[in-house]
Amino acid sequence: MARVWDVPVQDSTRVRDTRVAVEEAAALAGLDEPRTSAAALVATELATNLLRHGGGGRLLVEAVAPPTGLEGATAVQTAVQIAAVDHGPGIADVPAVLVDGFSTAESLGAGLGTCRRLADDFALHSAPGRGTVALARIGGGARGSVGGAQARGTRADGVRAAGASACGARAGGVNVPFAGAEHSGDLWTFVRAGDRLTLMLADGLGHGPAAAHASTAAAEELRRLAHLSPADVLRRLDGALRGTRGAAVAVAQLDTRAGLLRFAGIGNTGARLYEGGAWRPLLSRPGIVGVHRPSTVPETEARWAADRLLILHTDGLPSRWVPPSDPALLTADPAVTAAVTVRDASSPARPVRDDTAVAVLTPDPPDLP
């Protein structure tokens, strides 16, 4: 089941809690002591920055891993993903704060530049007046073994990757459990079969362990279904989820040879595709996979190109959320785009009211092989 640590950071007493969360995630990811210490230092610096510059915020901590069946995946170590999210004033000079050794009073003296050096992946997005998202992933090997051009995704056991990269696409996501629960009923998965890259988002009915069991069952089954079309995947998932609470499921599949994106969904999940400079919704059919599947499941098809961006989300986001408008997010780490989406769709006065997962699919940057 998807294990997520959601640590609110509103005062200095919670900084220690972020270290504990990261150490637990590192144990799950199998990190050794030096990498665990590096992850704890990064978390502490990010939490301190939340207090000093963001007016407080939250740290989302997850164990992330490559997808089953992805070429070369066995060489990529499981990593700890740390996303620091705030609704603060933003950072006026992002390049300056990323200089190694740049730091502020009352911090550890490490600075975001050192966080970037310690992490396998590090990304920072800030919007004046809206807040900041800092994202770090720390794996078990040398720097760069998890990030960059490596192929990453999600295992079907609930350990998810936040930046999958292969054959023209990257996938990433964040997961926010309802009310600080240990397990989220939402789960996203990214797997490959030949030229097909499949991104799935499952929302187990309700929340808590029973909901997590349903979404995990969907992820486990997808490992065996990645060669099928989205509609066929949903038909097969319906049988696999019988006996569970059932789940709302969205499936997006990129055919890298044909350059086509296909989508199908059942239940209350959402999908938005950015193409031609505008967002359009991709519609799901009413129903619950494993409980009541509609007799027909149509697929939506769209061309995939360098200016596309796909966002899948569960109903933890408010129904009238607005997709991000910053053009920089089109080429950002997809997990950063997911975290920005969650941040902008909520606020301290309007917290999420259910488990919330957002998964993002983007083309590879041109400089990736």
N, C-alpha and C positions, 0 to 999 in steps of 0.2 A: 504494500500500500504506500501511497505517496506520503512521505514524511517531510514536513515543512516546519521550519522554526520562524515564527513571526514575532519579533521582539520589538515592542514599542520603546523608543528612546526619548523620554521626556525629561529625564534628570540624570545626573552622573551616576546614580546607583545602578542604572540599567546597563552601563557600559560593561560591567562584569558579566551580566547576563548574555551579552552578545558573544563574549569569549567562550562561555560555557556552551552556547548553541553551536558555535563553529567547531569546538572540540568534539562535540557529539557527532556533528555531521562528518567531521574528518575521520572519526572512528568508523562510521558507516561506509565512507568512501575508501577506507584502507590506507589513508595517508600515514607516512612515517612521522617520527617526532619532529624533525626539522621542518617538514612541510606543514605539519599541524601548527607549529609555532609561528611560521610565516603567515598562515591563514588567520591565526588569532591576532597577530599584530595588525594585519590589514583590517580586520573587523573592528579592533579597538580604535584605530585611526579614523575609520569611516564613522563610527558611532560618535567619537569626539567631534568630528566635523559637523555631524547633524546637530549637536547641541550648540556649538560655537557659531555656526553660520546659517543653519536651517531652521532654528527655533524648535528643534526636536523633529522627530520623524520615526521611521521604522526601518529595521533591518530584516530582510527576508533571506533565509539561509536554506539551501537545499543541497543534496548530493546529486550530481549529474554524471551521465555516462553516455558512451556511444550507443547507437541503435544496434539491435540484433541484425546480423546479416550484412552490415555495411562493410565494404571492402576496407581492409586495414584496421578495422575497429579494435581488434584484439591488442593492437599496439598502443592504444590510447588509454591512459589511465583515468579512472573515475576521479572526478574533481568536486570541490566544494564551490558552490556559487553563492556569492554574497551581493545582494542588491540593497543599497542604501537609498531610501526614498524620502524626500521632504517636500513641503509646500512653502518653503522659505522664499527669500528675495531673489535667489539665483546668484550666479557667479558672473561678475562683470568681465573678468579676464581669465578664461579657461586655460589658455596656454601657459599663463604665469603660474597657476597653482599646480600644474603638472610638471614643473621643473623639479628634478630630484633634489630633495633637501629643503624645498620651500615648505614652511610650516608657520603656524600661528601660536600665540601664547597659549599656555595650558594644554598644548597637545604633547604627543610623545617626541616631537622633533623629527618624526619620520616623514610626514607630509604625503600628499597624494602621489608625488613623483616616485617616492619609495614604494608606495603601494603598487604602482604600475610596474615597477621593476621586479617586485616579489611575485606578482601574479602571472599566471600563464596568459590570461586575457584581462585587459583592463579597459574600461570605456567610461566616459563622463559626458553627460548631457545636461545642460542647464539653460533655462529660459527665464529671463528677467521677469520677476513678479509671479512666476508660476512654480518655481522650485527646481530641484536638482535630482538627478539619478546618477549614482556611481555604481558601477558593476565590476566585480572582480571574480575570477575563477582561479582556483589554486588546485593543481593536480599533484599526482604522486611522483612525476618525473621531472626532468629538467624543464626550465621555462620554455614555452612554446610547444610542448608535447601534447597539450590539450587544445590550444587555441589556434588562431591563424587559419591556415589552409587545411588543417586536419579535418577529416570527416567525423562529425559527431551527431548525436541524436538522442534517442530515448530507448532504454531497455523496456521490455514489456513487464518487468517486475516492479514498476513504479519509480525507478531511479531515472530521472529525466535529464537530458542534456539541454543546455541553454544556448548552444550555438552549433548547429549541425551544418556541415559544409560538404557538399559533394555534387558533382555533375550540374553545376549551374544554380544551385540553391542552398540557402542556409535556413535553418529553423531554430527558433529559440522561444522561451516562454518563462513566465513567472506564475506562481501559485500562491494564493493567500487563503489559508484556512479560516473558516468562520469562527469568530470569537476566540482566536488564539489556540484552537484545537491542535492536537499533535498531528492528526492525519486529515488530509483534505479529501472530500468526495469527488473532486475534480482531478483530472489527469490528462496530460497530453503526451503523445507518442509520435516518433518519427522513425520510419523504417524504409529500407530499400529492397527492391527485388529487380535486378537487371536495370533497365532504364526507367523504372518507376520509383519515384520517391513519394511516400505516403505520409501525410501529416494528419493525425487523428486527435480530436478533443472529445473526451467523454465526461459527462456530468452525472454521477450517480444520483439517483432520486433522493432528495433531502440532503442531509449531511451527516458526518460521523462515520464510524467504522463500517456500518452496513452500506452506506453510499460508496465508501472507498473500496469495499469488496467488489461492488458492481463495476466501477470504472477500471479497477485492476484486472478483472476478468476480461473486459473488452480489450485492454492492452495486451494481455497474454495471448488472446485469440488472434489479434492483428499480426503477430509475429508469423503466424501460419497462413495469413491471407493477403500478404502484401503484393502478391502477383495478380490479384483480382482488381476489378474496377471498383470505384467507390460504392456504387449501388449494390454490387455483388458482395462487397465487404459487409455492408449493413444487413443484407439478408442473412448472411452466415452468422453475424454477431447476434442476431435475434435469437437464434437457437442456443448460442453459447451463454447468453445472459438469462436464460430461463432458470428460475429458482433463485435469482437475485432480485433486488428491488427494481432492477432495470435502470436504464440510463438514457439521457439525451446524448446523441453522438453526431459529430460532424466529421466528414472525411474529405480531405483535399488531396488530390494526387497529381503530381507533375510527371508528365511523359517527357523526359529530357530529349529523346530522339526526335519526337514530333514537335516539341516546343509548345505543348498544350497542357493547360491546367483543367482538371475535372473535379467537380464538387458535388457532393450529395450529403444531406443531413436529415435526421429525424429528431424531433423534439425541440426544446427551448434552448438551443444554442444559436449563436449569431456568427455571421461571416461578412466581412467587408473586403472588397477587392479594389485597389487603387490602380486605375488604368486611364490613359489619356488625360491625365491631370485632374481626374475626379474620382470620387468614391461611389461604388454601387454595391448594394446588398446582394448576397447569394442566399437564396431562400431554402429553408428546410421544410420538410413535411411534418404536420402534427403527428404525435405518437410518442411511444416510449419503447426503445429497443429492449427486447426481452419480456415485454408485457403486452404491448399493442403496436405491432408494426403495420403501417399502411400497405395496402395491396400493391401499389406501384410506388417506386422511388425514382423520380426523374433525376438526371444529372445535368448540371450546368457546365458548359465548356467555354473556355476563354484562352486566347493566345497568351503565352508567357514571354515576357521581354524584360530588358534591363531596367525599365521604369515601373515595373509592377511591384505591388506589395499586398500581401494577404494577411488579414487579421482574423483569427478565430477566437471567440470568447464565450464563456458560460454566462448564465443569467445573474451572476453576482454583480455584473456591471448594470448600471441603471439603463432602462429601456431607451432613453433618449441621449445616450452618450455620443459625443462628437469625436470622430477619428482625429488623430494628431495631424497638425497642419505644417509642422516644421519640415522643410524639404530635406534637411540633414538626416532625418530618420529613415529616408528611403535607402540610405547606404550604411546605416548604423548597425551595430550588433543587434540581431533580432530580439534578444532578451532585453536590451535597453528599450527598444520600441515597445515591447510588451509592458515593461515597468512604467514607462511614461504614460501609456494608455490607462493603466490602473490608477496612476497618480491623478491624471487629469479628469478621470471619471468619478473621482471621489474627493472628499475633503474631510477635515476633522469634524465638521458639522454634519457631514453626510457620509458616514462610514458605510462600507459594503455590508449587506445583510444576508449573505450566504457565502459559501466557498466561492472563490473567484479565480479562474484560470484564464490566461490570455496566451495564445500561441501565435507566432508570427513566422511567415515564410517570405524570404527576400531572395532576389538573385545574388549570385556571388559577385563581390566587387571585381572590377576588371583586372586588378592586379593579382588576383588569386589564380593559381594554375588550374 
